[in-house]
Amino acid sequence: MGQHWLHTLSYLSRMCAGPGPAIGHPLLRAAAVDTAAAAVLAVFPNTTMTLDYTPGPGRVPPATVRRAVAYIDAHADQPITIEDIATAAGVSVRGLQAAFTRHGDTTPTGYLRRARLHGAHRDLQSGDPTRGDTVAAIARRWGYANPGRFAVDYRTAYGQPPHHTLRT
């Protein structure tokens, strides 16, 4: 590793030497910076190369997931984003994703999809085809632009096609 470091320093010195140094060109300067960074990471001890290193926001408590879940459940019928959910939970988007991974066994968007599918299921159960309720309209109300995708997700979750639920 010591030899690698010395060779890298020599290379970088040559790039900076002379009347018109090569490092003056933007592409070569970027390559030199990449080379220097790679050498520093390879030569000097750090935690980026160990298996137990876990990048991310650190410890995020389970209460974060509870706040996010409450927000999703209350607003699943609205056009919310992951940024909205993170703000409601009081963390960054990355922190929210980490919290769901650690404590929720899903992702925030995965939970949102499930909540919307559950809302559609409730609407199908209480819907009445004689009043003009349709599977496509209910699917759209809950964020499914493609009725076929909705039917596949619904069958996977509830074991029957959505039109059976609407008729029952």
ROBA-21932 format. One line per 5 residues: for each residue x, y, z negated of N, C-alpha, C. Coordinates in Angstrom, 2 decimals. Example, Ala and Ser with C-alpha at 12.3 -4.5 7.8 and 13.67 -1.06 7.14 Angstrom:
2
13.19:-5.69:-7.80:12.30:-4.50:-7.80:13.20:-3.30:-7.80 ~ 12.85:-2.25:-7.08:13.67:-1.06:-7.14:12.90:0.03:-7.87
This chain:
168
0.82:-1.18:0.00:0.00:0.00:0.00:0.87:1.26:0.00 ~ 2.01:1.17:-0.72:2.92:2.31:-0.73:3.43:2.62:0.67 ~ 3.79:1.58:1.42:4.26:1.77:2.80:3.16:2.37:3.68 ~ 1.97:1.89:3.50:0.83:2.42:4.27:0.67:3.91:4.02 ~ 0.76:4.31:2.74:0.62:5.71:2.39:1.73:6.55:3.02
2.98:6.06:2.94:4.11:6.80:3.51:3.97:6.94:5.02 ~ 3.53:5.89:5.71:3.34:5.96:7.16:2.23:6.96:7.52 ~ 1.18:6.97:6.72:0.09:7.91:6.98:0.56:9.35:6.79 ~ 1.31:9.60:5.72:1.83:10.95:5.50:2.76:11.38:6.62 ~ 3.58:10.46:7.09:4.48:10.77:8.20:3.70:11.12:9.46
2.68:10.35:9.75:1.83:10.61:10.92:1.17:11.97:10.82 ~ 0.61:12.29:9.65:-0.06:13.57:9.45:0.93:14.73:9.55 ~ 2.13:14.54:9.04:3.16:15.58:9.14:3.52:15.85:10.59 ~ 3.65:14.81:11.39:3.96:14.99:12.81:2.84:15.73:13.53 ~ 1.60:15.47:13.13:0.47:16.16:13.76:0.47:17.66:13.45
1.04:18.02:12.30:1.06:19.43:11.87:2.32:20.16:12.33 ~ 3.30:19.46:12.86:4.59:20.06:13.20:4.58:20.62:14.61 ~ 5.54:21.50:14.86:5.74:22.02:16.20:5.03:23.32:16.45 ~ 5.35:23.94:17.59:4.77:25.24:17.90:3.28:25.17:18.22 ~ 2.81:24.14:18.86:1.39:23.94:19.17:0.94:22.65:18.53
0.72:22.65:17.20:0.44:21.39:16.52:-0.83:20.72:17.04 ~ -0.78:19.39:17.10:-1.92:18.61:17.58:-3.13:18.82:16.68 ~ -2.88:19.11:15.43:-3.99:19.29:14.49:-4.84:20.51:14.82 ~ -4.35:21.36:15.70:-5.10:22.53:16.12:-6.32:22.19:16.96 ~ -6.35:21.04:17.60:-7.48:20.62:18.42:-8.55:20.01:17.51
-9.81:20.44:17.64:-10.87:19.98:16.72:-11.03:18.46:16.66 ~ -10.96:17.78:17.79:-11.13:16.32:17.77:-9.97:15.63:17.06 ~ -8.76:16.11:17.30:-7.60:15.52:16.64:-7.59:15.84:15.15 ~ -8.06:17.05:14.80:-8.15:17.42:13.38:-9.15:16.50:12.68 ~ -10.26:16.22:13.31:-11.27:15.31:12.72:-10.70:13.91:12.55
-9.93:13.45:13.54:-9.30:12.13:13.45:-8.28:12.10:12.32 ~ -7.53:13.19:12.14:-6.54:13.25:11.07:-7.21:13.21:9.70 ~ -8.31:13.94:9.57:-9.05:13.93:8.29:-9.58:12.53:8.01 ~ -10.13:11.87:9.01:-10.62:10.49:8.83:-9.50:9.55:8.42 ~ -8.34:9.70:9.07:-7.19:8.86:8.77:-6.73:9.08:7.34
-6.65:10.34:6.93:-6.22:10.65:5.57:-7.21:10.10:4.54 ~ -8.49:10.27:4.79:-9.51:9.78:3.86:-9.46:8.26:3.74 ~ -9.33:7.58:4.87:-9.26:6.11:4.84:-8.04:5.64:4.07 ~ -6.91:6.33:4.26:-5.69:5.94:3.55:-5.84:6.17:2.05 ~ -6.42:7.29:1.65:-6.61:7.57:0.23:-7.49:6.50:-0.41
-8.57:6.15:0.25:-9.46:5.12:-0.30:-8.80:3.75:-0.37 ~ -7.96:3.45:0.60:-7.31:2.14:0.62:-6.17:2.06:-0.39 ~ -5.44:3.15:-0.58:-4.21:3.11:-1.37:-4.46:3.35:-2.85 ~ -5.30:4.31:-3.18:-5.45:4.69:-4.58:-6.64:3.97:-5.22 ~ -6.47:3.53:-6.46:-7.54:2.79:-7.14:-8.82:3.65:-7.25
-9.94:3.00:-6.97:-11.23:3.66:-7.07:-12.31:2.60:-7.18 ~ -13.52:3.02:-7.43:-14.61:2.06:-7.63:-15.41:1.80:-6.36 ~ -15.08:2.45:-5.26:-15.90:2.29:-4.06:-15.73:0.92:-3.41 ~ -14.66:0.24:-3.71:-14.41:-1.04:-3.05:-14.75:-2.24:-3.92 ~ -15.27:-2.04:-5.12:-15.58:-3.16:-6.00:-17.02:-3.61:-5.80
-17.28:-4.87:-6.07:-18.60:-5.43:-5.86:-19.63:-4.91:-6.86 ~ -19.19:-4.58:-8.06:-20.16:-4.16:-9.06:-20.46:-2.67:-9.00 ~ -19.91:-1.99:-8.06:-20.19:-0.57:-7.91:-21.59:-0.38:-7.34 ~ -22.39:0.42:-8.00:-23.76:0.67:-7.54:-23.92:2.16:-7.30 ~ -23.91:2.56:-6.03:-24.10:3.98:-5.77:-25.54:4.37:-6.05
-25.74:5.61:-6.31:-27.11:6.05:-6.48:-27.28:7.02:-7.62 ~ -28.50:7.25:-8.00:-28.81:8.30:-8.94:-28.56:7.94:-10.39 ~ -28.12:6.73:-10.66:-27.95:6.31:-12.04:-29.22:5.69:-12.57 ~ -29.31:5.65:-13.89:-30.47:5.02:-14.52:-31.71:5.91:-14.37 ~ -32.76:5.32:-13.84:-34.04:6.01:-13.71:-35.05:5.21:-14.53
-35.70:5.85:-15.50:-36.58:5.10:-16.41:-37.87:4.62:-15.73 ~ -38.48:3.57:-16.28:-39.73:3.03:-15.74:-40.86:4.06:-15.73 ~ -40.80:5.06:-16.61:-41.85:6.09:-16.63:-41.91:6.84:-15.30 ~ -40.79:6.91:-14.61:-40.76:7.56:-13.30:-41.68:6.83:-12.33 ~ -41.62:5.51:-12.35:-42.48:4.71:-11.48:-43.94:4.88:-11.88
-44.20:4.92:-13.18:-45.59:5.10:-13.62:-46.16:6.44:-13.15 ~ -45.35:7.50:-13.23:-45.82:8.81:-12.74:-46.06:8.77:-11.24 ~ -45.16:8.12:-10.51:-45.31:8.03:-9.05:-46.53:7.21:-8.68 ~ -46.74:6.10:-9.36:-47.90:5.25:-9.09:-49.20:6.00:-9.38 ~ -49.24:6.75:-10.47:-50.45:7.52:-10.79:-50.72:8.56:-9.71
-49.66:9.20:-9.23:-49.84:10.21:-8.17:-50.33:9.55:-6.88 ~ -49.71:8.43:-6.52:-50.13:7.72:-5.30:-51.58:7.28:-5.41 ~ -51.94:6.68:-6.53:-53.31:6.21:-6.69:-54.33:7.35:-6.60 ~ -53.96:8.52:-7.11:-54.87:9.66:-7.08:-54.94:10.35:-5.72 ~ -53.91:10.16:-4.90:-53.83:10.90:-3.64:-53.66:10.00:-2.41
-53.94:8.73:-2.53:-53.72:7.79:-1.42:-54.55:8.13:-0.20 ~ -55.67:8.81:-0.40:-56.54:9.16:0.72:-56.12:10.47:1.40 ~ -54.99:11.03:0.96:-54.50:12.30:1.50:-53.17:12.08:2.23 ~ -52.79:13.00:3.08:-51.52:12.86:3.81:-50.33:13.26:2.94 ~ -49.92:12.38:2.04:-48.79:12.66:1.15:-47.52:12.07:1.73
-46.40:12.65:1.35:-45.09:12.18:1.81:-44.31:11.65:0.63 ~ -43.21:11.01:0.93:-42.35:10.50:-0.14:-41.78:11.67:-0.95 ~ -41.59:12.81:-0.30:-41.10:13.99:-1.02:-42.15:14.46:-2.03 ~ -43.42:14.42:-1.64:-44.50:14.79:-2.56:-44.52:13.86:-3.78 ~ -44.35:12.59:-3.52:-44.37:11.59:-4.60:-43.18:11.82:-5.54
-42.00:12.06:-4.97:-40.80:12.28:-5.78:-40.97:13.53:-6.65 ~ -41.52:14.58:-6.08:-41.75:15.81:-6.85:-42.71:15.55:-8.00 ~ -43.77:14.82:-7.74:-44.74:14.50:-8.79:-44.12:13.64:-9.89 ~ -43.18:12.78:-9.51:-42.53:11.90:-10.49:-41.38:12.59:-11.20 ~ -40.95:13.75:-10.68:-39.88:14.50:-11.33:-38.48:14.02:-11.03
-38.30:13.40:-9.84:-36.97:12.93:-9.45:-36.74:13.24:-7.98 ~ -35.51:12.97:-7.53:-35.21:13.11:-6.12:-35.80:11.93:-5.35 ~ -35.84:12.04:-4.04:-36.34:10.93:-3.22:-35.50:9.69:-3.47 ~ -34.18:9.87:-3.48:-33.28:8.73:-3.72:-33.51:8.12:-5.10 ~ -33.73:8.97:-6.10:-34.02:8.47:-7.45:-35.33:7.70:-7.49
-36.32:8.20:-6.76:-37.61:7.51:-6.69:-37.47:6.13:-6.05 ~ -36.72:6.06:-4.96:-36.51:4.78:-4.29:-35.78:3.81:-5.22 ~ -34.78:4.31:-5.93:-34.05:3.45:-6.86:-34.95:2.97:-7.99 ~ -35.79:3.85:-8.50:-36.70:3.47:-9.58:-37.67:2.39:-9.14 ~ -38.23:2.53:-7.95:-39.14:1.50:-7.44:-38.41:0.18:-7.22
-37.20:0.25:-6.73:-36.43:-0.98:-6.50:-36.16:-1.69:-7.82 ~ -35.82:-0.93:-8.85:-35.49:-1.53:-10.15:-36.71:-1.97:-10.93 ~ -37.77:-1.16:-10.89:-38.89:-1.40:-11.79:-40.20:-1.75:-11.10 ~ -40.27:-1.63:-9.78:-41.54:-1.82:-9.12:-41.58:-2.94:-8.11 ~ -40.44:-3.53:-7.80:-40.35:-4.64:-6.83:-40.93:-4.28:-5.46
-40.92:-3.01:-5.11:-41.38:-2.54:-3.81:-40.72:-1.19:-3.56 ~ -41.14:-0.53:-2.52:-40.69:0.83:-2.24:-41.85:1.79:-2.47 ~ -41.58:3.07:-2.59:-42.70:4.00:-2.75:-43.66:3.97:-1.56 ~ -43.13:3.88:-0.35:-44.01:3.83:0.82:-44.73:2.49:0.90 ~ -44.10:1.43:0.45:-44.77:0.13:0.40:-45.94:0.16:-0.57
-45.74:0.79:-1.72:-46.84:0.92:-2.67:-47.96:1.79:-2.11 ~ -47.58:2.87:-1.42:-48.58:3.74:-0.80:-49.41:2.98:0.24 ~ -48.74:2.15:1.06:-49.49:1.34:2.05:-50.46:0.41:1.36 ~ -50.01:-0.23:0.27:-50.87:-1.14:-0.48:-52.06:-0.41:-1.09 ~ -51.82:0.78:-1.63:-52.90:1.58:-2.23:-53.92:1.98:-1.16
-53.44:2.33:0.01:-54.36:2.70:1.09:-55.15:1.49:1.58 ~ -54.50:0.35:1.67:-55.20:-0.86:2.07:-56.26:-1.23:1.04 ~ -55.95:-1.04:-0.23:-56.92:-1.32:-1.30:-58.11:-0.35:-1.20 ~ -57.83:0.92:-0.89:-58.91:1.89:-0.71:-59.81:1.51:0.46 ~ -59.20:1.06:1.55:-59.98:0.61:2.70:-60.82:-0.61:2.33
-60.25:-1.50:1.53:-60.99:-2.69:1.09:-62.23:-2.28:0.29 ~ -62.05:-1.34:-0.63:-63.21:-0.86:-1.41:-64.27:-0.25:-0.50 ~ -63.83:0.54:0.49:-64.79:1.16:1.42:-65.50:0.12:2.27 ~ -64.79:-0.93:2.66:-65.42:-1.99:3.44:-66.45:-2.73:2.60 ~ -66.13:-2.95:1.32:-67.06:-3.64:0.44:-68.34:-2.83:0.22
-68.19:-1.51:0.12:-69.36:-0.67:-0.13:-69.98:-0.12:1.16 ~ -69.36:-0.41:2.29:-69.85:0.09:3.57:-71.10:-0.62:4.04 ~ -71.79:0.03:4.96:-73.03:-0.53:5.49:-73.05:-0.28:7.00 ~ -72.95:-1.35:7.79:-72.94:-1.17:9.25:-74.21:-0.51:9.77 ~ -75.33:-0.64:9.06:-76.56:0.00:9.53:-76.51:1.52:9.37
-75.63:2.02:8.49:-75.43:3.46:8.33:-74.39:3.98:9.32 ~ -73.81:3.09:10.10:-72.81:3.50:11.07:-71.38:3.29:10.62 ~ -71.17:2.66:9.47:-69.81:2.37:9.02:-69.18:1.33:9.94 ~ -67.96:1.61:10.38:-67.23:0.65:11.22:-65.87:0.40:10.62 ~ -65.31:-0.73:10.99:-63.97:-1.08:10.53:-62.97:-0.04:11.03
-63.08:0.34:12.29:-62.14:1.31:12.87:-62.20:2.65:12.14 ~ -63.40:3.13:11.82:-63.54:4.41:11.14:-62.95:4.35:9.73 ~ -63.19:3.26:9.04:-62.65:3.10:7.69:-61.13:2.98:7.75 ~ -60.63:2.24:8.72:-59.18:2.11:8.88:-58.54:3.47:9.12 ~ -59.15:4.27:10.00:-58.63:5.62:10.29:-58.65:6.49:9.03
-59.72:6.40:8.27:-59.86:7.20:7.05:-58.69:6.92:6.10 ~ -58.17:5.70:6.14:-57.10:5.31:5.22:-55.73:5.29:5.89 ~ -55.61:5.95:7.05:-54.29:6.15:7.64:-53.86:5.15:8.67 ~ -54.73:4.26:9.09:-54.39:3.27:10.12:-54.89:3.76:11.46 ~ -53.98:4.18:12.32:-54.35:4.64:13.66:-54.66:3.46:14.57
-54.05:2.33:14.30:-54.22:1.15:15.14:-55.10:0.12:14.41 ~ -56.33:-0.10:14.88:-57.22:-1.06:14.21:-56.65:-2.49:14.19 ~ -55.89:-2.84:15.21:-55.29:-4.18:15.25:-54.28:-4.37:14.13 ~ -53.44:-3.35:13.89:-52.46:-3.41:12.79:-53.18:-3.49:11.46 ~ -54.28:-2.73:11.34:-55.08:-2.77:10.12:-55.64:-4.17:9.90
-56.18:-4.78:10.95:-56.76:-6.11:10.82:-55.73:-7.14:10.37 ~ -54.51:-7.04:10.92:-53.45:-7.99:10.52:-53.08:-7.78:9.05 ~ -52.86:-6.53:8.66:-52.50:-6.25:7.26:-53.62:-6.65:6.31 ~ -54.87:-6.40:6.71:-56.01:-6.72:5.86:-56.14:-8.24:5.68 ~ -56.02:-8.96:6.78:-56.13:-10.42:6.69:-55.02:-11.00:5.81
-53.82:-10.45:5.93:-52.69:-10.92:5.11:-52.97:-10.68:3.63 ~ -53.52:-9.52:3.32:-53.76:-9.17:1.91:-55.00:-9.84:1.33 ~ -56.07:-9.97:2.13:-57.36:-10.41:1.57:-57.86:-11.74:2.13 ~ -57.14:-12.34:3.05:-57.48:-13.68:3.52:-58.66:-13.77:4.47 ~ -59.15:-12.67:4.95:-60.25:-12.69:5.92:-60.19:-11.41:6.75
-60.81:-11.44:7.91:-60.80:-10.22:8.73:-61.66:-9.12:8.09 ~ -61.33:-7.86:8.35:-62.07:-6.77:7.71:-63.55:-6.73:8.07 ~ -63.93:-7.16:9.26:-65.36:-7.10:9.61:-66.18:-8.07:8.77 ~ -65.58:-9.15:8.26:-66.32:-10.04:7.36:-66.65:-9.33:6.06 ~ -65.73:-8.55:5.55:-65.96:-7.81:4.30:-67.05:-6.76:4.51
-67.02:-6.09:5.65:-68.00:-5.04:5.92:-69.42:-5.62:6.02 ~ -69.56:-6.82:6.56:-70.90:-7.43:6.72:-71.43:-7.98:5.42 ~ -70.56:-8.38:4.51:-71.01:-9.08:3.30:-71.65:-8.17:2.30
